[in-house]
Amino acid sequence: MTREECLTRDRVDPIAAHRGNFTLPPNTIYLDGNSLGAMPKATMARLEEVARRQWSADLITSWNRHGWIDLPLRVGGKIARLIGAEATEVAATDSTSVNLFKVLYAALEMRPTRRKILSERGNFPTDLYTAEGLTKALGNRHRLELVEADKLPAAIDDDTAVVMLTHVNYRSGALHDLKALTAAAHDAGALTIWDLAHSAGAVPLDLTRANADFAVGCGYKYLNGGPGAPAFLYVAGRHQAEFVQPLTGWLGHAAPFAFETSYRPAPGIARALCGTPPILSLAALEVGVDSVLAADAQALRAKSMALGDLFIDAVEGQGGDQLALRLASPRDATHRGSQVSFRHAEGYPIMQALIARGVIGDFRTPDILRFGFAPLYIRHVDVWDAAAALIDVVKSRAWDRPEFKRRAAVT
């Protein structure tokens, strides 16, 4: 495809109008929405409303008057529509890591005679760290077993309590078969926990049809909720009565304002709550979730796959192979999330040189150049231009400068 053909495709793109709903800096191609989504234009007005018209004017009465107390479950109910769940099965609360701690503890409690937590060796580290920490807190009665992705089905056995996986691999973008692996776990009597951080809002999901048990995910990637936005937690309705919440904070209590001295869990998904919700952050997250709900999920997925294919073809078609750029993502778009990764020995300085040119992606150790395609606001021509910039940076060795080789705290 030529650049002119990309421009033509953008003119007929059925979701092109959504780009106008986001604040995007000029002369910038933003391919890092898989790490931090762009800001919806409506976010500032919403934050202004909550801060000035509610907090400033109505003060503490806003918890009732403006429904602040309902935000975790209201926003959770909206996220439920994006992941194929019932509104009563999702809460927007805490961070992904904290929510993972909750559901992993609950899952282990539901399989008391089993000792194995199974995960992929390439899973996102915080998920593995959380599992390690929980096993220590439980007296090392459980063990975390890590295998390569293709070995997962064979590793599920009668000692497996939980299969804990990230749906889309954070480095490569490789997509697990959520339904098939959930079925394999259930066949062995195990439960599943899915981390949807890199798929919610970009990949159509149907947790109900997949018969999923538990899931977590963050609000600041494809859900456009802003840096550090609250995460979400899913507990299948059939498990909620036996869902044991280990972080028994007051808002997960059956009657928070009764101020009882002993904990009684709230009914349903409300027991997944813990402390006082961050209202400003939840308000911003709700705007972000609304920005995704405004578009057709299948159209988003179709464009996402097309953008990824275009990027791969453009990089390789302009000589990427000869420049030691090696595709690290599945070539088949149906096996890939909404990102494409390439490997290069000089990946870090190459990415810094690209960012200096206004093409923003990110780097993941040891050699991954990662490019995310948020279809709500990324155009085909952006992808074409980003590929051309990548080829030029590598071919001209523009990356070979001291300032691009100095590692920043965030890569």
C-alpha positions in Angstrom: 0.0 0.0 0.0 1.3 3.5 -0.8 1.0 6.6 1.3 -1.7 7.9 -1.0 -3.7 4.7 -0.6 -3.4 5.2 3.2 -4.9 8.6 2.9 -7.7 7.3 0.7 -8.4 4.6 3.3 -8.5 7.1 6.1 -11.1 9.1 4.2 -13.5 6.2 4.1 -12.7 4.8 7.6 -16.0 4.2 9.4 -14.6 5.2 12.8 -12.3 8.0 11.6 -14.6 10.6 13.2 -13.6 9.4 16.7 -10.1 10.8 16.3 -11.6 14.3 16.8 -12.7 13.3 20.3 -9.1 13.2 21.5 -6.5 15.7 22.4 -3.4 14.9 20.3 -0.4 17.1 20.1 0.5 18.5 16.7 3.3 16.9 14.6 3.2 13.7 16.8 2.3 10.1 15.8 1.3 8.5 19.1 1.8 4.7 19.0 1.8 4.1 22.7 -1.9 3.9 23.5 -1.2 0.3 24.6 0.7 1.9 27.5 -1.1 5.1 28.2 -4.2 6.1 26.1 -4.6 9.6 24.7 -6.8 12.0 26.6 -10.4 12.4 25.4 -11.3 16.0 24.9 -14.3 15.6 27.2 -12.1 14.6 30.2 -11.1 18.2 31.1 -14.7 19.4 31.2 -15.7 16.4 33.3 -12.9 16.9 35.8 -13.8 20.6 35.9 -17.4 19.7 36.7 -16.5 17.3 39.4 -13.9 19.5 41.0 -15.6 22.9 40.7 -19.3 22.2 40.6 -19.4 19.2 42.9 -16.4 19.1 45.3 -16.0 22.9 45.5 -19.7 23.8 45.7 -21.4 20.8 47.3 -18.5 19.4 49.3 -19.2 16.2 51.2 -22.9 16.1 50.2 -21.6 15.2 46.7 -21.3 11.5 47.8 -25.1 11.4 47.8 -26.1 14.4 45.6 -23.8 13.5 42.7 -23.6 9.8 43.2 -19.9 9.6 44.0 -20.5 6.5 46.2 -21.9 4.7 43.1 -19.0 5.4 40.8 -17.0 2.1 41.3 -20.0 0.0 40.3 -21.4 2.4 37.7 -18.1 2.5 35.8 -17.6 -1.2 36.4 -20.9 -1.8 34.7 -19.8 0.1 31.7 -16.5 -1.8 31.5 -18.6 -5.0 31.6 -20.1 -4.1 28.2 -16.6 -4.1 26.8 -15.5 -7.4 28.1 -18.7 -9.5 27.6 -19.8 -9.6 31.3 -22.9 -8.6 33.3 -22.9 -5.2 34.9 -23.2 -6.9 38.3 -19.9 -8.8 37.7 -17.4 -5.9 37.4 -16.1 -3.2 39.7 -13.7 -0.3 38.9 -11.4 -0.2 41.8 -7.8 -0.1 43.1 -4.9 -1.1 40.8 -4.5 -4.2 38.6 -1.9 -5.6 41.0 -4.2 -5.1 44.0 -7.1 -6.7 42.2 -5.0 -9.6 41.1 -4.1 -10.2 44.8 -7.8 -10.3 45.7 -8.9 -12.7 43.0 -5.9 -15.0 43.3 -6.4 -15.3 47.0 -10.1 -16.0 46.4 -9.3 -18.6 43.7 -6.9 -20.5 46.0 -9.4 -20.5 48.8 -11.9 -22.1 46.4 -9.4 -24.9 45.5 -8.0 -25.7 49.0 -6.4 -29.0 48.2 -4.5 -27.8 45.2 -1.1 -26.2 45.3 -0.1 -25.0 41.9 -0.5 -21.6 40.3 0.3 -22.0 36.6 1.4 -19.1 34.4 3.3 -18.2 31.3 7.1 -17.5 31.7 6.6 -14.3 29.7 3.7 -13.1 31.7 3.8 -9.4 32.9 6.2 -9.3 35.9 3.9 -7.6 38.3 1.5 -10.5 38.0 4.3 -12.9 38.8 5.5 -10.8 41.7 2.0 -10.6 43.1 1.7 -14.4 43.0 5.1 -14.8 44.6 4.1 -12.4 47.4 0.8 -14.1 48.0 2.3 -17.6 48.2 4.8 -16.3 50.9 1.9 -14.6 52.8 0.1 -18.0 52.8 3.0 -19.8 54.3 4.6 -21.1 51.1 1.8 -23.7 50.8 1.5 -23.0 47.1 4.0 -22.8 44.2 4.1 -20.7 41.1 5.0 -22.8 38.0 6.1 -21.0 34.8 6.1 -22.6 31.4 6.3 -21.4 27.8 3.0 -20.4 26.2 2.8 -23.5 24.0 3.3 -25.8 27.0 0.4 -24.4 29.0 -2.3 -27.0 28.1 0.0 -29.9 29.0 1.0 -28.3 32.2 -2.6 -28.1 33.6 -3.0 -31.0 36.0 -4.9 -32.2 39.0 -2.8 -30.2 41.3 -3.4 -26.9 39.4 -5.6 -24.5 41.5 -5.4 -21.5 39.1 -4.2 -20.8 35.6 -3.2 -17.1 35.7 -2.5 -15.5 32.3 -2.4 -12.2 30.5 -4.6 -12.3 27.5 -2.3 -10.3 25.2 1.5 -10.7 25.9 2.9 -7.3 26.8 6.1 -7.7 24.8 5.0 -9.5 21.6 1.3 -8.8 21.5 0.6 -12.5 21.1 -3.0 -13.4 21.8 -4.0 -16.4 24.0 -7.1 -18.4 23.1 -9.0 -17.3 26.2 -11.9 -19.6 25.7 -9.9 -22.7 24.9 -7.5 -22.3 27.8 -10.4 -21.6 30.2 -12.0 -24.8 29.0 -8.8 -26.8 29.5 -8.4 -25.4 33.0 -12.0 -26.3 33.9 -11.6 -29.8 32.4 -8.8 -30.3 35.0 -10.8 -28.8 37.8 -8.8 -25.6 37.9 -9.9 -21.9 37.9 -8.7 -19.1 35.6 -7.6 -15.6 36.1 -7.2 -13.4 33.0 -5.3 -10.1 33.0 -7.0 -8.0 30.3 -4.8 -5.0 30.6 -3.7 -5.1 26.9 -7.0 -6.3 25.5 -9.9 -4.5 27.1 -11.0 -1.7 24.8 -9.1 -3.1 21.8 -9.9 -6.7 21.4 -13.6 -7.9 21.6 -14.1 -10.1 24.6 -16.9 -12.3 25.8 -16.1 -13.5 29.3 -19.6 -14.9 29.7 -19.4 -17.2 26.6 -15.9 -18.2 27.6 -17.1 -19.2 31.0 -14.3 -17.2 32.6 -13.9 -17.2 36.4 -12.0 -14.1 37.3 -10.4 -11.2 35.4 -8.5 -8.0 36.1 -7.4 -5.1 33.9 -6.2 -1.5 34.0 -8.0 1.7 33.0 -5.2 3.8 31.5 -4.4 1.9 28.3 -7.0 1.4 25.7 -9.7 2.6 28.1 -8.2 6.1 28.0 -8.7 6.7 31.7 -5.5 8.7 32.3 -2.2 7.9 34.1 -2.8 5.7 37.1 -6.5 5.4 36.4 -8.4 2.9 38.6 -8.3 -0.7 37.4 -11.2 -3.2 37.2 -12.0 -6.6 38.5 -14.4 -9.2 37.2 -15.9 -12.1 39.3 -18.3 -14.4 37.5 -21.7 -14.3 39.1 -21.6 -18.0 39.9 -18.6 -17.4 42.1 -19.6 -14.3 44.0 -21.2 -15.9 47.0 -17.9 -17.8 47.8 -15.6 -15.0 46.7 -13.5 -14.4 49.8 -12.1 -10.8 49.7 -8.8 -10.7 51.6 -8.6 -6.9 51.8 -11.7 -6.4 53.9 -12.0 -2.7 53.8 -15.1 -0.7 54.8 -16.6 -0.2 51.4 -16.7 -3.9 50.8 -18.7 -4.3 54.0 -22.4 -5.1 53.8 -23.3 -1.9 55.6 -20.3 0.5 55.5 -22.1 3.3 57.4 -23.3 1.0 60.2 -19.7 1.1 61.4 -19.8 -2.4 62.8 -16.7 -3.6 64.5 -16.6 -6.9 62.6 -16.6 -7.4 58.8 -19.6 -8.8 56.9 -19.0 -9.0 53.1 -21.4 -7.0 50.9 -23.5 -9.1 48.5 -22.3 -9.5 45.0 -19.4 -7.7 43.3 -19.5 -4.9 45.9 -17.5 -7.1 48.2 -14.6 -6.6 45.9 -14.3 -3.0 47.0 -11.9 -1.9 49.7 -11.2 1.7 50.6 -12.6 5.1 49.7 -12.7 5.4 45.9 -10.7 8.1 44.0 -13.5 10.2 42.6 -11.6 12.4 40.3 -9.8 9.4 38.8 -13.0 7.5 38.4 -14.7 10.4 36.7 -11.8 10.6 34.2 -12.0 6.8 33.7 -15.7 7.0 33.0 -15.1 9.5 30.2 -12.4 7.2 28.7 -14.7 4.1 28.9 -17.5 6.1 27.2 -15.0 7.0 24.4 -14.6 3.3 23.6 -18.3 2.4 24.0 -19.1 5.1 21.4 -17.5 3.0 18.7 -18.5 -0.4 17.3 -16.3 -3.1 18.9 -16.0 -5.2 15.7 -15.0 -2.1 13.6 -12.4 -1.2 16.2 -10.9 -4.7 16.0 -11.0 -4.8 12.2 -9.1 -1.5 12.0 -6.7 -2.6 14.7 -5.7 -5.6 12.7 -5.5 -3.7 9.5 -3.1 -1.1 11.1 -0.9 -3.8 12.4 -0.7 -5.6 9.1 0.0 -2.3 7.4 2.9 -1.5 9.8 4.5 -4.9 9.3 4.2 -4.7 5.5 5.6 -1.2 5.4 8.6 -1.9 7.7 9.5 -5.1 5.9 8.7 -3.7 2.4 11.1 -0.9 3.0 14.0 -3.2 3.9 13.5 -3.9 7.6 14.9 -7.4 7.3 18.2 -6.0 5.8 18.4 -3.6 8.7 18.2 -6.3 11.4 14.6 -5.5 12.3 13.0 -8.8 13.2 9.2 -9.2 13.7 8.5 -10.2 17.4 4.7 -10.4 17.0 2.5 -13.0 15.4 2.2 -12.2 11.7 -1.4 -13.5 11.7 -3.5 -10.5 13.0 -6.1 -12.9 14.5 -3.3 -14.1 16.9 -2.2 -10.6 17.8 -3.5 -7.9 20.1 -3.5 -4.2 19.0 0.3 -3.9 18.9 3.2 -4.9 16.8 6.8 -5.4 18.1 10.1 -5.6 16.3 13.4 -6.7 17.7 16.7 -4.9 17.2 19.9 -5.1 19.2 19.8 -1.3 19.5 16.2 -1.1 20.3 16.4 1.5 23.1 18.3 4.2 21.3 16.3 3.6 18.1 13.1 4.3 20.1 14.5 7.4 21.6 15.5 8.7 18.2 12.0 8.0 16.9 10.5 9.8 19.8 12.7 12.8 19.1 11.1 12.8 15.6 7.6 12.8 17.0 6.9 9.1 16.6 6.1 7.8 20.1 6.3 4.1 20.9 8.1 2.4 23.7 10.9 -0.1 24.5 10.8 -3.3 26.5 13.9 -5.1 27.5 16.0 -6.7 26.2 15.4 -5.6 22.5 11.7 -4.9 21.9 10.5 -1.9 19.9 6.8 -1.8 20.8 4.1 0.1 18.7 0.5 0.2 19.8 -2.4 1.0 17.5 -5.3 2.5 19.3 -7.8 2.5 16.4 -10.0 5.3 17.8 -7.4 7.9 17.0 -4.6 6.3 14.9 -4.9 6.7 11.1 -3.5 4.5 8.4 -1.2 7.4 7.2 0.2 7.7 10.7 1.2 4.0 10.6 2.8 4.5 7.1 4.8 7.6 8.2 5.9 5.8 11.5 7.2 2.9 9.5 9.1 5.2 7.1 10.6 7.1 10.1 11.7 3.8 11.7 13.4 2.7 8.6 15.2 6.0 8.2 16.3 6.1 11.8 17.9 2.7 11.5 19.3 3.1 8.0 20.9 6.5 8.8 22.1 5.4 12.2 20.4 8.5 13.6 20.0 6.5 16.9 23.8 6.4 17.4 24.1 9.4 19.6 24.9 9.6 23.4 21.7 11.3 24.4 19.6 8.4 22.9 21.6 5.8 24.7 21.1 7.2 28.2 18.5 5.1 29.9 15.6 7.0 31.5 13.7 5.8 34.5 10.7 4.9 32.3 11.4 3.1 29.0 
